[in-house]
Amino acid sequence: MPYRRFEGSELILRDELAIDRTRLANERTFLSYLRTALTLAVVAGTLMHLYHDQPLMVALAILFFAAAAVCFIMGVCKTIGMTRQIRYVRKEAKPSGS
């Protein structure tokens, strides 16, 4: 049981559970970014496969690939930033003597 370590001067269970919910929400958000990036990449690949002889569609496919890359990078950056903030809150909430 991960919550047995609580003592009187540490985070209370409610606070620890709130931090865990925030961490899980952060993971869900990253998975949403990943799902969106993969969808954009699949659309781009489909356009390239079906319309490889039409320059306008190839340009649109390249645009979708670029959007997929940007979406993935944004998701990674936001997830890393939020993970750092969650770790900081958990570390700072502990008493300095432990």
C-alpha positions as CSV (number, residue, x, y, z in Angstrom):
1,M,0.0,0.0,0.0
2,P,1.7,3.2,-1.1
3,Y,0.0,5.5,1.4
4,R,1.1,3.8,4.6
5,R,4.1,6.1,5.0
6,F,2.0,9.0,6.4
7,E,2.9,10.4,9.7
8,G,1.5,13.5,11.5
9,S,3.9,16.0,10.0
10,E,3.7,14.7,6.4
11,L,1.1,15.2,3.7
12,I,-2.3,14.0,4.6
13,L,-3.9,11.3,2.6
14,R,-6.2,13.7,0.8
15,D,-3.3,15.8,-0.5
16,E,-1.4,12.7,-1.6
17,L,-4.4,11.4,-3.5
18,A,-4.9,14.8,-5.1
19,I,-1.3,14.7,-6.4
20,D,-1.8,11.2,-7.7
21,R,-5.0,12.3,-9.6
22,T,-3.1,15.2,-11.1
23,R,-0.3,12.8,-12.2
24,L,-2.9,10.5,-13.8
25,A,-4.6,13.5,-15.6
26,N,-1.2,14.5,-16.9
27,E,-0.7,11.0,-18.3
28,R,-4.1,11.1,-20.0
29,T,-3.4,14.5,-21.5
30,F,-0.1,13.2,-23.0
31,L,-2.0,10.2,-24.4
32,S,-4.4,12.6,-26.0
33,Y,-1.6,14.5,-27.6
34,L,-0.1,11.3,-28.8
35,R,-3.4,10.0,-30.2
36,T,-3.9,13.3,-32.1
37,A,-0.4,13.2,-33.5
38,L,-0.8,9.6,-34.7
39,T,-4.2,10.5,-36.3
40,L,-2.6,13.4,-38.2
41,A,0.3,11.1,-39.3
42,V,-2.1,8.5,-40.5
43,V,-4.1,11.0,-42.5
44,A,-0.9,12.3,-44.0
45,G,0.2,8.8,-45.0
46,T,-3.2,8.1,-46.5
47,L,-3.1,11.3,-48.6
48,M,0.4,10.5,-49.8
49,H,-0.6,6.9,-50.7
50,L,-3.9,7.8,-52.5
51,Y,-2.9,11.1,-54.2
52,H,0.8,10.8,-54.7
53,D,0.5,12.2,-58.2
54,Q,-1.3,15.4,-57.2
55,P,1.0,18.1,-55.9
56,L,-1.6,19.9,-53.9
57,M,-2.5,16.7,-52.0
58,V,1.2,15.9,-51.4
59,A,1.7,19.4,-50.0
60,L,-1.4,18.9,-47.7
61,A,0.1,15.6,-46.6
62,I,3.4,17.2,-45.7
63,L,1.4,19.9,-43.8
64,F,-0.3,17.1,-41.8
65,F,3.0,15.4,-41.1
66,A,4.4,18.7,-39.8
67,A,1.3,19.2,-37.6
68,A,1.7,15.7,-36.2
69,A,5.3,16.4,-35.3
70,V,4.4,19.7,-33.7
71,C,1.5,18.1,-31.7
72,F,3.8,15.3,-30.5
73,I,6.6,17.8,-29.4
74,M,4.0,20.0,-27.6
75,G,2.6,17.0,-25.8
76,V,6.1,15.9,-24.7
77,C,7.1,19.4,-23.5
78,K,3.9,20.0,-21.6
79,T,4.0,16.5,-20.0
80,I,7.6,17.0,-18.9
81,G,6.9,20.5,-17.5
82,M,3.8,19.3,-15.5
83,T,5.7,16.3,-14.2
84,R,8.5,18.6,-12.9
85,Q,5.9,20.8,-11.2
86,I,4.2,17.7,-9.6
87,R,7.5,16.5,-8.3
88,Y,8.3,19.9,-6.9
89,V,5.0,20.1,-5.1
90,R,5.4,16.7,-3.6
91,K,9.0,17.4,-2.5
92,E,8.2,20.9,-1.1
93,A,5.2,19.6,0.8
94,K,7.3,17.2,2.8
95,P,8.8,18.5,6.0
96,S,12.4,19.6,5.7
97,G,13.6,17.2,8.4
98,S,12.7,14.1,6.4
